[in-house]
Amino acid sequence: MRVRHTRVSPYRGTKRWCTGQLRERCGVLKLPWTFDAVSFVVDWQFAKKFDAYAGLMFSQVNGGLANGFLHPNTIDPTVGLRFRF
């Protein structure tokens, strides 16, 4: 099992433009941007040169790091068979 947490502080330039209706958005910019992921993997060697594996990863992004993602939460499964020579 592997766990990963990444936190990025957003750019906080000068606040001169944070007046009037934009003042509410300036509060949102203070929130941290995060990436969290948890993954599991199982590997089974059933013969001398063959093994099978399966894995699963759950990840989520928040804040500005979520820009460009179609879904902020994802589940990524994988299975496979490997031959070593």
C-alpha positions as a printed Julia matrix, in Angstrom:
85×3 Matrix{Float64}:
   0.0     0.0     0.0
   1.25    3.46   -0.85
  -0.2     6.79    0.29
   0.72   10.15   -1.18
  -0.36   13.65   -0.12
   0.88   16.77   -1.88
  -0.02   20.28   -0.8
   0.75   23.34   -2.91
   0.27   26.9    -1.74
  -1.41   29.0    -4.45
   0.21   32.13   -5.78
  -0.73   35.1    -3.6
   0.37   38.19   -5.42
  -0.55   41.69   -4.38
  -4.1    42.1    -3.08
  -4.76   45.52   -4.65
  -7.32   44.03   -7.02
  -9.26   42.4    -4.11
 -11.9    45.09   -3.75
 -15.66   45.14   -4.12
 -17.18   41.96   -5.55
 -13.75   40.36   -6.09
 -13.07   40.38   -2.33
 -15.02   37.09   -1.93
 -12.85   35.39   -4.56
  -9.68   36.44   -2.76
 -10.73   34.31    0.21
 -11.05   31.29   -2.08
  -7.52   31.8    -3.38
  -6.14   31.25    0.14
  -7.3    27.62    0.18
  -4.5    25.07   -0.33
  -4.34   23.0    -3.49
  -4.02   19.29   -2.72
  -3.44   15.97   -4.44
  -4.16   12.77   -2.49
  -3.65    9.22   -3.72
  -3.87    5.74   -2.22
  -2.78    2.65   -4.16
  -2.68   -1.11   -3.61
  -0.93   -3.81   -5.62
  -0.93   -7.62   -5.49
   1.65   -9.69   -7.39
   1.51  -13.48   -7.6
   4.23  -15.61   -9.21
   2.48  -18.82  -10.3
   5.36  -20.2   -12.4
   9.09  -19.6   -12.69
   8.77  -17.03  -15.49
   5.12  -15.96  -15.18
   3.37  -13.76  -12.69
   0.01  -12.04  -12.49
  -0.69   -8.69  -10.88
  -3.62   -6.48   -9.97
  -3.66   -2.94   -8.7
  -6.01   -0.16   -7.72
  -5.43    3.55   -7.17
  -7.82    6.14   -5.81
  -6.89    9.8    -6.25
  -8.46   13.19   -5.72
  -7.41   16.75   -6.49
  -8.66   19.99   -4.96
  -8.3    23.69   -5.61
  -6.29   24.92   -8.56
  -4.65   21.53   -9.1
  -8.06   20.24  -10.24
  -7.94   22.56  -13.27
  -8.06   20.41  -16.39
  -9.33   17.25  -14.68
 -12.69   16.01  -15.95
 -13.43   14.47  -12.54
 -11.69   15.49   -9.28
 -11.96   11.91   -7.9
 -10.76    8.91   -9.9
 -10.43    5.15   -9.4
  -7.86    3.47  -11.64
  -7.84   -0.35  -11.71
  -5.3    -2.46  -13.59
  -4.63   -6.18  -14.08
  -2.0    -7.97  -16.09
   0.14  -10.98  -16.83
   3.92  -10.76  -17.14
   6.44  -13.09  -18.76
  10.08  -12.65  -17.74
  12.8   -13.93  -20.07
